[in-house]
Amino acid sequence: PNHENVRQIIRFCLKVGLNHFETARFYGTSEFQMVNVLSEMISSGEIKRSDFIFQTKIMSVDKMAWERSWKII
């Protein structure tokens, strides 16, 4: 249910012109969920990568956070 909810939120946002999605690893699972759904929507041809901006934040004290965030994309 959460997966489909994220998909519907993304669809609605893009429909009304909101195309900047922001998250952070320390927000829980939001980074993983957003990337998962956005990747599926791109793979299915529903959206293009150029249709949105995806921003995620990492803590500067965690030197491995950059690598972990990029591995899920």
Predicted model as a PDB file, atoms N, CA, C, CB and O in Angstrom, pLDDT in the B-factor column:
MODEL        1                                                                  
ATOM      1  N   PRO A   1       0.811  -1.230   0.000  1.00 77.00           N  
ATOM      2  CA  PRO A   1       0.000   0.000   0.000  1.00 77.00           C  
ATOM      3  C   PRO A   1       0.842   1.277   0.000  1.00 77.00           C  
ATOM      4  CB  PRO A   1      -0.916   0.008   1.207  1.00 77.00           C  
ATOM      5  O   PRO A   1       0.507   2.235  -0.697  1.00 77.00           O  
ATOM      6  N   ASN A   2       1.925   1.301   0.770  1.00 86.00           N  
ATOM      7  CA  ASN A   2       2.772   2.491   0.812  1.00 86.00           C  
ATOM      8  C   ASN A   2       3.415   2.764  -0.534  1.00 86.00           C  
ATOM      9  CB  ASN A   2       3.846   2.340   1.875  1.00 86.00           C  
ATOM     10  O   ASN A   2       3.536   3.911  -0.965  1.00 86.00           O  
ATOM     11  N   HIS A   3       3.827   1.682  -1.193  1.00 90.00           N  
ATOM     12  CA  HIS A   3       4.467   1.796  -2.504  1.00 90.00           C  
ATOM     13  C   HIS A   3       3.513   2.469  -3.497  1.00 90.00           C  
ATOM     14  CB  HIS A   3       4.897   0.398  -3.026  1.00 90.00           C  
ATOM     15  O   HIS A   3       3.903   3.393  -4.211  1.00 90.00           O  
ATOM     16  N   GLU A   4       2.287   2.007  -3.533  1.00 95.00           N  
ATOM     17  CA  GLU A   4       1.295   2.581  -4.444  1.00 95.00           C  
ATOM     18  C   GLU A   4       0.936   4.001  -4.037  1.00 95.00           C  
ATOM     19  CB  GLU A   4       0.037   1.714  -4.480  1.00 95.00           C  
ATOM     20  O   GLU A   4       0.682   4.841  -4.900  1.00 95.00           O  
ATOM     21  N   ASN A   5       0.910   4.284  -2.745  1.00 95.00           N  
ATOM     22  CA  ASN A   5       0.643   5.634  -2.268  1.00 95.00           C  
ATOM     23  C   ASN A   5       1.728   6.604  -2.747  1.00 95.00           C  
ATOM     24  CB  ASN A   5       0.550   5.650  -0.734  1.00 95.00           C  
ATOM     25  O   ASN A   5       1.418   7.707  -3.197  1.00 95.00           O  
ATOM     26  N   VAL A   6       2.980   6.203  -2.653  1.00 95.00           N  
ATOM     27  CA  VAL A   6       4.087   7.041  -3.131  1.00 95.00           C  
ATOM     28  C   VAL A   6       3.930   7.295  -4.628  1.00 95.00           C  
ATOM     29  CB  VAL A   6       5.462   6.370  -2.833  1.00 95.00           C  
ATOM     30  O   VAL A   6       4.125   8.419  -5.092  1.00 95.00           O  
ATOM     31  N   ARG A   7       3.582   6.262  -5.380  1.00 97.00           N  
ATOM     32  CA  ARG A   7       3.386   6.398  -6.832  1.00 97.00           C  
ATOM     33  C   ARG A   7       2.270   7.419  -7.139  1.00 97.00           C  
ATOM     34  CB  ARG A   7       3.038   5.014  -7.462  1.00 97.00           C  
ATOM     35  O   ARG A   7       2.422   8.267  -8.019  1.00 97.00           O  
ATOM     36  N   GLN A   8       1.164   7.324  -6.409  1.00 97.00           N  
ATOM     37  CA  GLN A   8       0.045   8.246  -6.642  1.00 97.00           C  
ATOM     38  C   GLN A   8       0.421   9.685  -6.274  1.00 97.00           C  
ATOM     39  CB  GLN A   8      -1.187   7.803  -5.832  1.00 97.00           C  
ATOM     40  O   GLN A   8       0.016  10.629  -6.952  1.00 97.00           O  
ATOM     41  N   ILE A   9       1.186   9.844  -5.213  1.00 96.00           N  
ATOM     42  CA  ILE A   9       1.640  11.179  -4.813  1.00 96.00           C  
ATOM     43  C   ILE A   9       2.547  11.769  -5.888  1.00 96.00           C  
ATOM     44  CB  ILE A   9       2.381  11.123  -3.455  1.00 96.00           C  
ATOM     45  O   ILE A   9       2.405  12.940  -6.238  1.00 96.00           O  
ATOM     46  N   ILE A  10       3.465  10.984  -6.409  1.00 97.00           N  
ATOM     47  CA  ILE A  10       4.356  11.457  -7.474  1.00 97.00           C  
ATOM     48  C   ILE A  10       3.546  11.839  -8.705  1.00 97.00           C  
ATOM     49  CB  ILE A  10       5.401  10.377  -7.835  1.00 97.00           C  
ATOM     50  O   ILE A  10       3.778  12.897  -9.291  1.00 97.00           O  
ATOM     51  N   ARG A  11       2.607  11.002  -9.103  1.00 97.00           N  
ATOM     52  CA  ARG A  11       1.760  11.311 -10.265  1.00 97.00           C  
ATOM     53  C   ARG A  11       1.030  12.637 -10.066  1.00 97.00           C  
ATOM     54  CB  ARG A  11       0.739  10.177 -10.510  1.00 97.00           C  
ATOM     55  O   ARG A  11       1.016  13.488 -10.956  1.00 97.00           O  
ATOM     56  N   PHE A  12       0.425  12.802  -8.893  1.00 98.00           N  
ATOM     57  CA  PHE A  12      -0.325  14.028  -8.619  1.00 98.00           C  
ATOM     58  C   PHE A  12       0.603  15.242  -8.652  1.00 98.00           C  
ATOM     59  CB  PHE A  12      -1.034  13.934  -7.253  1.00 98.00           C  
ATOM     60  O   PHE A  12       0.284  16.258  -9.270  1.00 98.00           O  
ATOM     61  N   CYS A  13       1.740  15.132  -7.990  1.00 97.00           N  
ATOM     62  CA  CYS A  13       2.688  16.253  -7.962  1.00 97.00           C  
ATOM     63  C   CYS A  13       3.095  16.662  -9.374  1.00 97.00           C  
ATOM     64  CB  CYS A  13       3.935  15.883  -7.141  1.00 97.00           C  
ATOM     65  O   CYS A  13       3.062  17.845  -9.713  1.00 97.00           O  
ATOM     66  N   LEU A  14       3.475  15.698 -10.191  1.00 98.00           N  
ATOM     67  CA  LEU A  14       3.894  16.017 -11.556  1.00 98.00           C  
ATOM     68  C   LEU A  14       2.745  16.605 -12.364  1.00 98.00           C  
ATOM     69  CB  LEU A  14       4.436  14.768 -12.252  1.00 98.00           C  
ATOM     70  O   LEU A  14       2.955  17.491 -13.193  1.00 98.00           O  
ATOM     71  N   LYS A  15       1.554  16.124 -12.130  1.00 97.00           N  
ATOM     72  CA  LYS A  15       0.368  16.624 -12.846  1.00 97.00           C  
ATOM     73  C   LYS A  15       0.122  18.101 -12.563  1.00 97.00           C  
ATOM     74  CB  LYS A  15      -0.871  15.811 -12.458  1.00 97.00           C  
ATOM     75  O   LYS A  15      -0.244  18.859 -13.460  1.00 97.00           O  
ATOM     76  N   VAL A  16       0.325  18.505 -11.308  1.00 98.00           N  
ATOM     77  CA  VAL A  16       0.067  19.906 -10.941  1.00 98.00           C  
ATOM     78  C   VAL A  16       1.316  20.788 -11.056  1.00 98.00           C  
ATOM     79  CB  VAL A  16      -0.472  19.974  -9.520  1.00 98.00           C  
ATOM     80  O   VAL A  16       1.279  21.967 -10.703  1.00 98.00           O  
ATOM     81  N   GLY A  17       2.415  20.218 -11.548  1.00 97.00           N  
ATOM     82  CA  GLY A  17       3.612  21.009 -11.800  1.00 97.00           C  
ATOM     83  C   GLY A  17       4.671  21.000 -10.718  1.00 97.00           C  
ATOM     84  O   GLY A  17       5.646  21.747 -10.802  1.00 97.00           O  
ATOM     85  N   LEU A  18       4.497  20.169  -9.707  1.00 97.00           N  
ATOM     86  CA  LEU A  18       5.533  20.047  -8.676  1.00 97.00           C  
ATOM     87  C   LEU A  18       6.495  18.946  -9.096  1.00 97.00           C  
ATOM     88  CB  LEU A  18       4.910  19.741  -7.267  1.00 97.00           C  
ATOM     89  O   LEU A  18       6.107  17.782  -9.190  1.00 97.00           O  
ATOM     90  N   ASN A  19       7.739  19.307  -9.346  1.00 98.00           N  
ATOM     91  CA  ASN A  19       8.673  18.307  -9.866  1.00 98.00           C  
ATOM     92  C   ASN A  19       9.977  18.205  -9.072  1.00 98.00           C  
ATOM     93  CB  ASN A  19       8.992  18.621 -11.296  1.00 98.00           C  
ATOM     94  O   ASN A  19      10.934  17.578  -9.527  1.00 98.00           O  
ATOM     95  N   HIS A  20      10.014  18.810  -7.905  1.00 97.00           N  
ATOM     96  CA  HIS A  20      11.216  18.737  -7.070  1.00 97.00           C  
ATOM     97  C   HIS A  20      10.887  17.892  -5.847  1.00 97.00           C  
ATOM     98  CB  HIS A  20      11.717  20.169  -6.652  1.00 97.00           C  
ATOM     99  O   HIS A  20      10.063  18.278  -5.018  1.00 97.00           O  
ATOM    100  N   PHE A  21      11.537  16.740  -5.742  1.00 96.00           N  
ATOM    101  CA  PHE A  21      11.314  15.827  -4.624  1.00 96.00           C  
ATOM    102  C   PHE A  21      12.552  15.833  -3.742  1.00 96.00           C  
ATOM    103  CB  PHE A  21      10.991  14.383  -5.123  1.00 96.00           C  
ATOM    104  O   PHE A  21      13.669  15.647  -4.226  1.00 96.00           O  
ATOM    105  N   GLU A  22      12.354  16.046  -2.458  1.00 94.00           N  
ATOM    106  CA  GLU A  22      13.467  16.161  -1.516  1.00 94.00           C  
ATOM    107  C   GLU A  22      13.260  15.160  -0.383  1.00 94.00           C  
ATOM    108  CB  GLU A  22      13.586  17.617  -0.958  1.00 94.00           C  
ATOM    109  O   GLU A  22      12.153  14.996   0.130  1.00 94.00           O  
ATOM    110  N   THR A  23      14.333  14.509  -0.011  1.00 91.00           N  
ATOM    111  CA  THR A  23      14.275  13.545   1.088  1.00 91.00           C  
ATOM    112  C   THR A  23      15.633  13.529   1.787  1.00 91.00           C  
ATOM    113  CB  THR A  23      13.891  12.114   0.571  1.00 91.00           C  
ATOM    114  O   THR A  23      16.510  14.338   1.485  1.00 91.00           O  
ATOM    115  N   ALA A  24      15.788  12.613   2.707  1.00 86.00           N  
ATOM    116  CA  ALA A  24      17.061  12.436   3.400  1.00 86.00           C  
ATOM    117  C   ALA A  24      17.105  11.027   3.958  1.00 86.00           C  
ATOM    118  CB  ALA A  24      17.248  13.493   4.532  1.00 86.00           C  
ATOM    119  O   ALA A  24      16.077  10.468   4.339  1.00 86.00           O  
ATOM    120  N   ARG A  25      18.284  10.464   4.004  1.00 78.00           N  
ATOM    121  CA  ARG A  25      18.453   9.114   4.526  1.00 78.00           C  
ATOM    122  C   ARG A  25      17.942   9.014   5.961  1.00 78.00           C  
ATOM    123  CB  ARG A  25      19.925   8.700   4.458  1.00 78.00           C  
ATOM    124  O   ARG A  25      17.385   7.986   6.348  1.00 78.00           O  
ATOM    125  N   PHE A  26      18.123  10.062   6.747  1.00 81.00           N  
ATOM    126  CA  PHE A  26      17.713  10.013   8.152  1.00 81.00           C  
ATOM    127  C   PHE A  26      16.223  10.301   8.348  1.00 81.00           C  
ATOM    128  CB  PHE A  26      18.527  11.002   8.956  1.00 81.00           C  
ATOM    129  O   PHE A  26      15.783  10.455   9.488  1.00 81.00           O  
ATOM    130  N   TYR A  27      15.430  10.380   7.267  1.00 83.00           N  
ATOM    131  CA  TYR A  27      13.970  10.511   7.370  1.00 83.00           C  
ATOM    132  C   TYR A  27      13.299   9.145   7.465  1.00 83.00           C  
ATOM    133  CB  TYR A  27      13.414  11.283   6.164  1.00 83.00           C  
ATOM    134  O   TYR A  27      12.072   9.065   7.410  1.00 83.00           O  
ATOM    135  N   GLY A  28      14.046   8.103   7.602  1.00 85.00           N  
ATOM    136  CA  GLY A  28      13.480   6.754   7.619  1.00 85.00           C  
ATOM    137  C   GLY A  28      13.667   6.110   6.256  1.00 85.00           C  
ATOM    138  O   GLY A  28      14.777   6.091   5.726  1.00 85.00           O  
ATOM    139  N   THR A  29      12.599   5.585   5.688  1.00 88.00           N  
ATOM    140  CA  THR A  29      12.711   4.864   4.408  1.00 88.00           C  
ATOM    141  C   THR A  29      12.325   5.711   3.203  1.00 88.00           C  
ATOM    142  CB  THR A  29      11.846   3.629   4.439  1.00 88.00           C  
ATOM    143  O   THR A  29      12.214   5.177   2.099  1.00 88.00           O  
ATOM    144  N   SER A  30      12.119   6.999   3.375  1.00 88.00           N  
ATOM    145  CA  SER A  30      11.631   7.831   2.276  1.00 88.00           C  
ATOM    146  C   SER A  30      12.575   7.837   1.078  1.00 88.00           C  
ATOM    147  CB  SER A  30      11.421   9.244   2.759  1.00 88.00           C  
ATOM    148  O   SER A  30      12.113   7.783  -0.062  1.00 88.00           O  
ATOM    149  N   GLU A  31      13.875   7.901   1.306  1.00 87.00           N  
ATOM    150  CA  GLU A  31      14.829   7.908   0.206  1.00 87.00           C  
ATOM    151  C   GLU A  31      14.684   6.629  -0.618  1.00 87.00           C  
ATOM    152  CB  GLU A  31      16.273   8.053   0.737  1.00 87.00           C  
ATOM    153  O   GLU A  31      14.581   6.685  -1.843  1.00 87.00           O  
ATOM    154  N   PHE A  32      14.675   5.498   0.045  1.00 88.00           N  
ATOM    155  CA  PHE A  32      14.551   4.212  -0.639  1.00 88.00           C  
ATOM    156  C   PHE A  32      13.217   4.111  -1.386  1.00 88.00           C  
ATOM    157  CB  PHE A  32      14.682   3.058   0.370  1.00 88.00           C  
ATOM    158  O   PHE A  32      13.184   3.696  -2.545  1.00 88.00           O  
ATOM    159  N   GLN A  33      12.124   4.489  -0.726  1.00 92.00           N  
ATOM    160  CA  GLN A  33      10.810   4.393  -1.355  1.00 92.00           C  
ATOM    161  C   GLN A  33      10.701   5.281  -2.587  1.00 92.00           C  
ATOM    162  CB  GLN A  33       9.729   4.760  -0.361  1.00 92.00           C  
ATOM    163  O   GLN A  33      10.209   4.840  -3.625  1.00 92.00           O  
ATOM    164  N   MET A  34      11.150   6.514  -2.482  1.00 92.00           N  
ATOM    165  CA  MET A  34      11.070   7.439  -3.619  1.00 92.00           C  
ATOM    166  C   MET A  34      11.896   6.936  -4.799  1.00 92.00           C  
ATOM    167  CB  MET A  34      11.548   8.840  -3.204  1.00 92.00           C  
ATOM    168  O   MET A  34      11.421   6.926  -5.935  1.00 92.00           O  
ATOM    169  N   VAL A  35      13.124   6.520  -4.532  1.00 91.00           N  
ATOM    170  CA  VAL A  35      13.989   6.037  -5.609  1.00 91.00           C  
ATOM    171  C   VAL A  35      13.395   4.799  -6.260  1.00 91.00           C  
ATOM    172  CB  VAL A  35      15.396   5.733  -5.079  1.00 91.00           C  
ATOM    173  O   VAL A  35      13.421   4.660  -7.483  1.00 91.00           O  
ATOM    174  N   ASN A  36      12.865   3.907  -5.451  1.00 93.00           N  
ATOM    175  CA  ASN A  36      12.258   2.678  -5.970  1.00 93.00           C  
ATOM    176  C   ASN A  36      11.116   2.998  -6.937  1.00 93.00           C  
ATOM    177  CB  ASN A  36      11.742   1.803  -4.810  1.00 93.00           C  
ATOM    178  O   ASN A  36      11.081   2.487  -8.056  1.00 93.00           O  
ATOM    179  N   VAL A  37      10.195   3.837  -6.503  1.00 96.00           N  
ATOM    180  CA  VAL A  37       9.028   4.164  -7.319  1.00 96.00           C  
ATOM    181  C   VAL A  37       9.431   4.985  -8.543  1.00 96.00           C  
ATOM    182  CB  VAL A  37       7.991   4.929  -6.486  1.00 96.00           C  
ATOM    183  O   VAL A  37       8.964   4.710  -9.648  1.00 96.00           O  
ATOM    184  N   LEU A  38      10.286   5.982  -8.362  1.00 96.00           N  
ATOM    185  CA  LEU A  38      10.726   6.786  -9.511  1.00 96.00           C  
ATOM    186  C   LEU A  38      11.420   5.911 -10.553  1.00 96.00           C  
ATOM    187  CB  LEU A  38      11.673   7.914  -9.052  1.00 96.00           C  
ATOM    188  O   LEU A  38      11.195   6.079 -11.752  1.00 96.00           O  
ATOM    189  N   SER A  39      12.255   4.990 -10.110  1.00 95.00           N  
ATOM    190  CA  SER A  39      12.943   4.077 -11.046  1.00 95.00           C  
ATOM    191  C   SER A  39      11.953   3.218 -11.818  1.00 95.00           C  
ATOM    192  CB  SER A  39      13.928   3.173 -10.289  1.00 95.00           C  
ATOM    193  O   SER A  39      12.096   3.031 -13.027  1.00 95.00           O  
ATOM    194  N   GLU A  40      10.954   2.700 -11.126  1.00 96.00           N  
ATOM    195  CA  GLU A  40       9.926   1.895 -11.793  1.00 96.00           C  
ATOM    196  C   GLU A  40       9.148   2.718 -12.814  1.00 96.00           C  
ATOM    197  CB  GLU A  40       8.964   1.302 -10.762  1.00 96.00           C  
ATOM    198  O   GLU A  40       8.860   2.242 -13.912  1.00 96.00           O  
ATOM    199  N   MET A  41       8.809   3.946 -12.453  1.00 97.00           N  
ATOM    200  CA  MET A  41       8.043   4.804 -13.356  1.00 97.00           C  
ATOM    201  C   MET A  41       8.864   5.169 -14.591  1.00 97.00           C  
ATOM    202  CB  MET A  41       7.589   6.076 -12.629  1.00 97.00           C  
ATOM    203  O   MET A  41       8.319   5.283 -15.689  1.00 97.00           O  
ATOM    204  N   ILE A  42      10.166   5.353 -14.414  1.00 96.00           N  
ATOM    205  CA  ILE A  42      11.042   5.622 -15.557  1.00 96.00           C  
ATOM    206  C   ILE A  42      11.145   4.378 -16.432  1.00 96.00           C  
ATOM    207  CB  ILE A  42      12.450   6.071 -15.081  1.00 96.00           C  
ATOM    208  O   ILE A  42      11.023   4.463 -17.654  1.00 96.00           O  
ATOM    209  N   SER A  43      11.368   3.223 -15.808  1.00 96.00           N  
ATOM    210  CA  SER A  43      11.510   1.961 -16.562  1.00 96.00           C  
ATOM    211  C   SER A  43      10.260   1.633 -17.372  1.00 96.00           C  
ATOM    212  CB  SER A  43      11.814   0.806 -15.606  1.00 96.00           C  
ATOM    213  O   SER A  43      10.352   1.100 -18.478  1.00 96.00           O  
ATOM    214  N   SER A  44       9.099   1.950 -16.820  1.00 97.00           N  
ATOM    215  CA  SER A  44       7.845   1.646 -17.511  1.00 97.00           C  
ATOM    216  C   SER A  44       7.532   2.668 -18.607  1.00 97.00           C  
ATOM    217  CB  SER A  44       6.695   1.595 -16.508  1.00 97.00           C  
ATOM    218  O   SER A  44       6.623   2.457 -19.409  1.00 97.00           O  
ATOM    219  N   GLY A  45       8.274   3.765 -18.644  1.00 97.00           N  
ATOM    220  CA  GLY A  45       8.041   4.800 -19.642  1.00 97.00           C  
ATOM    221  C   GLY A  45       6.992   5.822 -19.216  1.00 97.00           C  
ATOM    222  O   GLY A  45       6.637   6.709 -19.992  1.00 97.00           O  
ATOM    223  N   GLU A  46       6.502   5.702 -17.996  1.00 97.00           N  
ATOM    224  CA  GLU A  46       5.477   6.636 -17.518  1.00 97.00           C  
ATOM    225  C   GLU A  46       6.027   8.052 -17.370  1.00 97.00           C  
ATOM    226  CB  GLU A  46       4.913   6.160 -16.180  1.00 97.00           C  
ATOM    227  O   GLU A  46       5.334   9.031 -17.649  1.00 97.00           O  
ATOM    228  N   ILE A  47       7.278   8.149 -16.930  1.00 97.00           N  
ATOM    229  CA  ILE A  47       7.930   9.447 -16.795  1.00 97.00           C  
ATOM    230  C   ILE A  47       9.347   9.333 -17.339  1.00 97.00           C  
ATOM    231  CB  ILE A  47       7.938   9.928 -15.309  1.00 97.00           C  
ATOM    232  O   ILE A  47       9.857   8.236 -17.566  1.00 97.00           O  
ATOM    233  N   LYS A  48       9.971  10.490 -17.544  1.00 97.00           N  
ATOM    234  CA  LYS A  48      11.379  10.532 -17.955  1.00 97.00           C  
ATOM    235  C   LYS A  48      12.192  11.106 -16.798  1.00 97.00           C  
ATOM    236  CB  LYS A  48      11.573  11.390 -19.264  1.00 97.00           C  
ATOM    237  O   LYS A  48      11.665  11.827 -15.952  1.00 97.00           O  
ATOM    238  N   ARG A  49      13.460  10.782 -16.773  1.00 96.00           N  
ATOM    239  CA  ARG A  49      14.333  11.295 -15.711  1.00 96.00           C  
ATOM    240  C   ARG A  49      14.364  12.816 -15.734  1.00 96.00           C  
ATOM    241  CB  ARG A  49      15.759  10.734 -15.860  1.00 96.00           C  
ATOM    242  O   ARG A  49      14.512  13.445 -14.686  1.00 96.00           O  
ATOM    243  N   SER A  50      14.230  13.404 -16.888  1.00 96.00           N  
ATOM    244  CA  SER A  50      14.259  14.863 -17.006  1.00 96.00           C  
ATOM    245  C   SER A  50      12.978  15.529 -16.495  1.00 96.00           C  
ATOM    246  CB  SER A  50      14.489  15.252 -18.450  1.00 96.00           C  
ATOM    247  O   SER A  50      12.902  16.757 -16.446  1.00 96.00           O  
ATOM    248  N   ASP A  51      11.982  14.744 -16.119  1.00 97.00           N  
ATOM    249  CA  ASP A  51      10.709  15.291 -15.631  1.00 97.00           C  
ATOM    250  C   ASP A  51      10.769  15.787 -14.185  1.00 97.00           C  
ATOM    251  CB  ASP A  51       9.633  14.243 -15.748  1.00 97.00           C  
ATOM    252  O   ASP A  51       9.857  16.484 -13.740  1.00 97.00           O  
ATOM    253  N   PHE A  52      11.817  15.444 -13.449  1.00 96.00           N  
ATOM    254  CA  PHE A  52      11.849  15.784 -12.028  1.00 96.00           C  
ATOM    255  C   PHE A  52      13.266  16.026 -11.535  1.00 96.00           C  
ATOM    256  CB  PHE A  52      11.203  14.683 -11.210  1.00 96.00           C  
ATOM    257  O   PHE A  52      14.246  15.647 -12.176  1.00 96.00           O  
ATOM    258  N   ILE A  53      13.343  16.664 -10.383  1.00 96.00           N  
ATOM    259  CA  ILE A  53      14.599  16.862  -9.653  1.00 96.00           C  
ATOM    260  C   ILE A  53      14.481  16.050  -8.370  1.00 96.00           C  
ATOM    261  CB  ILE A  53      14.883  18.403  -9.352  1.00 96.00           C  
ATOM    262  O   ILE A  53      13.485  16.152  -7.653  1.00 96.00           O  
ATOM    263  N   PHE A  54      15.489  15.253  -8.085  1.00 94.00           N  
ATOM    264  CA  PHE A  54      15.488  14.461  -6.856  1.00 94.00           C  
ATOM    265  C   PHE A  54      16.661  14.899  -5.999  1.00 94.00           C  
ATOM    266  CB  PHE A  54      15.564  12.934  -7.161  1.00 94.00           C  
ATOM    267  O   PHE A  54      17.812  14.849  -6.432  1.00 94.00           O  
ATOM    268  N   GLN A  55      16.364  15.326  -4.787  1.00 91.00           N  
ATOM    269  CA  GLN A  55      17.392  15.812  -3.861  1.00 91.00           C  
ATOM    270  C   GLN A  55      17.356  14.975  -2.597  1.00 91.00           C  
ATOM    271  CB  GLN A  55      17.186  17.316  -3.527  1.00 91.00           C  
ATOM    272  O   GLN A  55      16.290  14.744  -2.028  1.00 91.00           O  
ATOM    273  N   THR A  56      18.521  14.523  -2.159  1.00 86.00           N  
ATOM    274  CA  THR A  56      18.606  13.819  -0.895  1.00 86.00           C  
ATOM    275  C   THR A  56      19.744  14.421  -0.081  1.00 86.00           C  
ATOM    276  CB  THR A  56      18.817  12.295  -1.115  1.00 86.00           C  
ATOM    277  O   THR A  56      20.756  14.859  -0.628  1.00 86.00           O  
ATOM    278  N   LYS A  57      19.560  14.436   1.229  1.00 84.00           N  
ATOM    279  CA  LYS A  57      20.564  15.034   2.107  1.00 84.00           C  
ATOM    280  C   LYS A  57      21.288  13.936   2.877  1.00 84.00           C  
ATOM    281  CB  LYS A  57      19.912  16.047   3.084  1.00 84.00           C  
ATOM    282  O   LYS A  57      20.713  12.904   3.224  1.00 84.00           O  
ATOM    283  N   ILE A  58      22.552  14.188   3.129  1.00 75.00           N  
ATOM    284  CA  ILE A  58      23.340  13.283   3.952  1.00 75.00           C  
ATOM    285  C   ILE A  58      24.019  14.099   5.047  1.00 75.00           C  
ATOM    286  CB  ILE A  58      24.390  12.505   3.094  1.00 75.00           C  
ATOM    287  O   ILE A  58      24.228  15.303   4.904  1.00 75.00           O  
ATOM    288  N   MET A  59      24.352  13.434   6.123  1.00 71.00           N  
ATOM    289  CA  MET A  59      25.043  14.114   7.216  1.00 71.00           C  
ATOM    290  C   MET A  59      26.529  14.173   6.900  1.00 71.00           C  
ATOM    291  CB  MET A  59      24.796  13.394   8.573  1.00 71.00           C  
ATOM    292  O   MET A  59      27.123  13.176   6.492  1.00 71.00           O  
ATOM    293  N   SER A  60      27.116  15.321   7.085  1.00 68.00           N  
ATOM    294  CA  SER A  60      28.519  15.506   6.734  1.00 68.00           C  
ATOM    295  C   SER A  60      29.461  14.650   7.577  1.00 68.00           C  
ATOM    296  CB  SER A  60      28.891  16.955   6.881  1.00 68.00           C  
ATOM    297  O   SER A  60      30.587  14.389   7.154  1.00 68.00           O  
ATOM    298  N   VAL A  61      29.033  14.212   8.744  1.00 64.00           N  
ATOM    299  CA  VAL A  61      29.903  13.398   9.595  1.00 64.00           C  
ATOM    300  C   VAL A  61      29.943  11.939   9.128  1.00 64.00           C  
ATOM    301  CB  VAL A  61      29.432  13.468  11.051  1.00 64.00           C  
ATOM    302  O   VAL A  61      30.808  11.178   9.560  1.00 64.00           O  
ATOM    303  N   ASP A  62      29.025  11.549   8.261  1.00 64.00           N  
ATOM    304  CA  ASP A  62      28.952  10.175   7.771  1.00 64.00           C  
ATOM    305  C   ASP A  62      29.587  10.103   6.381  1.00 64.00           C  
ATOM    306  CB  ASP A  62      27.473   9.673   7.732  1.00 64.00           C  
ATOM    307  O   ASP A  62      28.920  10.354   5.377  1.00 64.00           O  
ATOM    308  N   LYS A  63      30.856   9.767   6.327  1.00 65.00           N  
ATOM    309  CA  LYS A  63      31.596   9.779   5.067  1.00 65.00           C  
ATOM    310  C   LYS A  63      31.130   8.707   4.081  1.00 65.00           C  
ATOM    311  CB  LYS A  63      33.062   9.599   5.343  1.00 65.00           C  
ATOM    312  O   LYS A  63      31.383   8.829   2.883  1.00 65.00           O  
ATOM    313  N   MET A  64      30.466   7.676   4.553  1.00 71.00           N  
ATOM    314  CA  MET A  64      30.007   6.607   3.662  1.00 71.00           C  
ATOM    315  C   MET A  64      28.573   6.848   3.172  1.00 71.00           C  
ATOM    316  CB  MET A  64      30.092   5.257   4.377  1.00 71.00           C  
ATOM    317  O   MET A  64      28.086   6.098   2.326  1.00 71.00           O  
ATOM    318  N   ALA A  65      27.898   7.866   3.679  1.00 69.00           N  
ATOM    319  CA  ALA A  65      26.505   8.119   3.306  1.00 69.00           C  
ATOM    320  C   ALA A  65      26.353   8.380   1.816  1.00 69.00           C  
ATOM    321  CB  ALA A  65      25.960   9.298   4.087  1.00 69.00           C  
ATOM    322  O   ALA A  65      25.386   7.931   1.202  1.00 69.00           O  
ATOM    323  N   TRP A  66      27.290   9.092   1.240  1.00 66.00           N  
ATOM    324  CA  TRP A  66      27.231   9.376  -0.202  1.00 66.00           C  
ATOM    325  C   TRP A  66      27.192   8.080  -0.997  1.00 66.00           C  
ATOM    326  CB  TRP A  66      28.440  10.233  -0.642  1.00 66.00           C  
ATOM    327  O   TRP A  66      26.347   7.919  -1.878  1.00 66.00           O  
ATOM    328  N   GLU A  67      28.091   7.159  -0.697  1.00 73.00           N  
ATOM    329  CA  GLU A  67      28.138   5.882  -1.409  1.00 73.00           C  
ATOM    330  C   GLU A  67      26.867   5.063  -1.188  1.00 73.00           C  
ATOM    331  CB  GLU A  67      29.357   5.079  -0.965  1.00 73.00           C  
ATOM    332  O   GLU A  67      26.351   4.457  -2.127  1.00 73.00           O  
ATOM    333  N   ARG A  68      26.364   5.039   0.035  1.00 72.00           N  
ATOM    334  CA  ARG A  68      25.126   4.294   0.320  1.00 72.00           C  
ATOM    335  C   ARG A  68      23.940   4.867  -0.431  1.00 72.00           C  
ATOM    336  CB  ARG A  68      24.832   4.301   1.816  1.00 72.00           C  
ATOM    337  O   ARG A  68      23.126   4.115  -0.967  1.00 72.00           O  
ATOM    338  N   SER A  69      23.829   6.191  -0.480  1.00 68.00           N  
ATOM    339  CA  SER A  69      22.712   6.819  -1.193  1.00 68.00           C  
ATOM    340  C   SER A  69      22.798   6.538  -2.676  1.00 68.00           C  
ATOM    341  CB  SER A  69      22.690   8.331  -0.948  1.00 68.00           C  
ATOM    342  O   SER A  69      21.774   6.263  -3.301  1.00 68.00           O  
ATOM    343  N   TRP A  70      23.975   6.595  -3.260  1.00 65.00           N  
ATOM    344  CA  TRP A  70      24.109   6.353  -4.704  1.00 65.00           C  
ATOM    345  C   TRP A  70      23.873   4.898  -5.070  1.00 65.00           C  
ATOM    346  CB  TRP A  70      25.485   6.775  -5.179  1.00 65.00           C  
ATOM    347  O   TRP A  70      23.456   4.622  -6.195  1.00 65.00           O  
ATOM    348  N   LYS A  71      24.121   3.960  -4.173  1.00 69.00           N  
ATOM    349  CA  LYS A  71      23.928   2.552  -4.489  1.00 69.00           C  
ATOM    350  C   LYS A  71      22.466   2.201  -4.729  1.00 69.00           C  
ATOM    351  CB  LYS A  71      24.477   1.700  -3.378  1.00 69.00           C  
ATOM    352  O   LYS A  71      22.183   1.253  -5.461  1.00 69.00           O  
ATOM    353  N   ILE A  72      21.525   2.939  -4.131  1.00 58.00           N  
ATOM    354  CA  ILE A  72      20.118   2.596  -4.311  1.00 58.00           C  
ATOM    355  C   ILE A  72      19.524   3.240  -5.551  1.00 58.00           C  
ATOM    356  CB  ILE A  72      19.324   3.006  -3.096  1.00 58.00           C  
ATOM    357  O   ILE A  72      18.410   2.891  -5.942  1.00 58.00           O  
ATOM    358  N   ILE A  73      20.221   4.159  -6.173  1.00 54.00           N  
ATOM    359  CA  ILE A  73      19.669   4.865  -7.344  1.00 54.00           C  
ATOM    360  C   ILE A  73      19.799   4.018  -8.596  1.00 54.00           C  
ATOM    361  CB  ILE A  73      20.378   6.214  -7.552  1.00 54.00           C  
ATOM    362  O   ILE A  73      19.390   4.446  -9.675  1.00 54.00           O  
TER     363      ILE A  73                                                      
ENDMDL                                                                          
END                                                                             
